[in-house]
Amino acid sequence: MAVVSFLMGLIGSLGFLLCGMKFMSNGVQKSAGERLQRALSMVAGNRFAGLLTGLAITMIIQSSGATTVMVVSFVNAGLLTLAQSVGVTFGANIGTTVTAWIVSLFGFNFKISAFAVPVFGFGYLLTLMKNANSRNMGEATMGFGMLFLGLSGLSDLFRIDPASLGWLQEIQHMGFISYVVGFFIGIFITALMHSSSAFTAIVITLAFNKVVTWEMSAIMTYGSNIGSTIDAIIAAAGTTADAKRSALVHVLFNIFGTVIAVIFFRPLLSFIEFISPKDNIAIRISILHTVFKFLTTAICIPFVNQICTITRKLIKDDPDALPFTYKLEFVAHTLGKESLGGYIVRAEGEIAKMTDIVSEMFDRFQIGITTLDTSFIEGHMDVMKSEEDYCDQMQEQITAYLLKCGTLPISEVQLGNISAMIGIVDDLEAITDECYALGKLIQKSIEKKMEFKDEDMERLLPYVELARQFMQFIHININKHLSKERLEFATELENQIDDFKNQLKKLARQRLEEGSSVKAELLYMDLVKQIERIGDHCFNISSLLAQTK
């Protein structure tokens, strides 16, 4: 019965601890997650800026796993380069030490449960308010209370005679083998819990209650850092080569730091003992964890480029830049490790990729309408067909992905943005259809040896250039909210294209009445009509971007 009671108490306390951390993370991310995602996706190339960004975000959301999963997702979506992700990953590893400090500074200095219950109650009152931000902060506050209830349970659970945990006592007196076992306990339990922060809290509690020694707690903490890489590894499944490399950076960072810490095991522990208070093992473990992360970062940060080179040698490039099959999988990461806003930002990255392809297709058409020779058919038509097919797949996959995003507990603003994004994807795919249709018309005119009068082409090319300007406008502003002024500019472009179309169609009819080639003039009118449709879709996208927030 004693064993059953211990296990039930352990499960319950861990449940409070993990659920509290999840509530804290989700609450903060719902209220500020979108801004955190934007900050992460706009990290500059400076490695120190990336480090500070990763540090700040991890300190706020209390989960290095969530930050590293975001990083992998953003690299996969093309929003971060591999080099930029390295600094963010280093910062996330430093930021994860904050939980240990919370536990060591507040967890044992007063009656935790007396503090936790009122905090939980206050958080619940906030969730009853109408303001969405207040409800989200209420959820985070409830999580804070639950976290300390879990710590209180663990503290009470392990406040027993250390001799009663015979198996653990025996492990600690087996010399080198005890360190190996403790190291793998840290790896296994952290990977199982998906939280190095939670396991660190357990280690601090065990050490505080003299269940494990200082040396054993240190080696278990080192193992925990290896186990914490599980989330990045899972997130990297099915992603691009650079996204896999970004996850590998996280793994290599923790392995390298652990190897260094193990090699200098005794000197490092002696140094920590020298700078930490003698009578507070909890503070000592927190200092060890922090020094361990800072030293590893200090050693690695000058070698970001070399680290990227190593990962490129270990993980080869994708065999095809544009594969025949497009796949965008919706992976719900365990314990809410990926921010809800991260799913949407990933979709934005895929939409940006789709816009790149659409712009490239229009450029190919513009080459054809300018040259009007067989080199266009030989060099571009097959590629345009492949791009059009690929964008069809992108529309299907991105739409399905966004619909699944709509089932997540996201805000009404995010839900509205998802609806607009689905419409944008539809219009982008429609533009690829129009571009390919224009390419086929050019191919037909070349194969049939149709000749257009010089003055006709002189009028048509400025019309094409106007449509290209609209395409460039969309390319620059994709995934951005359009201000009233920018929407007015888009409206002006649309009106100019419509006026141009009417003029060109009127001139084409006049030439038909004057006896010009019927086939050539009809094809010319089809070109004018298809280009005008591209303008319509560009304006639709502009209107949808103006609706986003």
Secondary structure, DSSP 8 states (H G I E B T S, - for coil): -HHHHHHHHHHHHHHHHHHHHHHHHHHHHHHHHHHHHHHHHT--S-HHHHHHHHHHHHHHHT-HHHHHHHHHHHHHHTSS-HHHHHHHHHHHHHHTTHHHHHHHHHSSSS-HHHHHHHHHHHHHHHHTSS-HHHHHHHHHHHHHHHHHHHHHHHHHHT-S-GGG-HHHHHHTTSTHHHHHHHHHHHHHHHHHHT-HHHHHHHHHHHHHTTSS-HHHHHHHHHHHHHHTTHHHHHHTTT--HHHHHHHHHHHHHHHHHHHHHHHTHHHHHHHHHHHS-TT-HHHHHHHHHHHHHHHHHHHHGGGHHHHHHHHHHHS---S-SS-SS--------GGG-S-HHHHHHHHHHHHHHHHHHHHHHHHHHHHHHHH-SHHHIIIIIHHHHHHHHHHHHHHHHHHHHHHHHTTSS--HHHHHHHHHHHHHHHHHHHHHHHHHHHHHHHHHHHHTT----HHHHHHHHHHHHHHHHHHHHHHHHTTS---HHHHHHHHHHHHHHHHHHHHHHHHHHHHHHTT--HHHHHHHHHHHHHHHHHHHHHHHHHHHHHH--
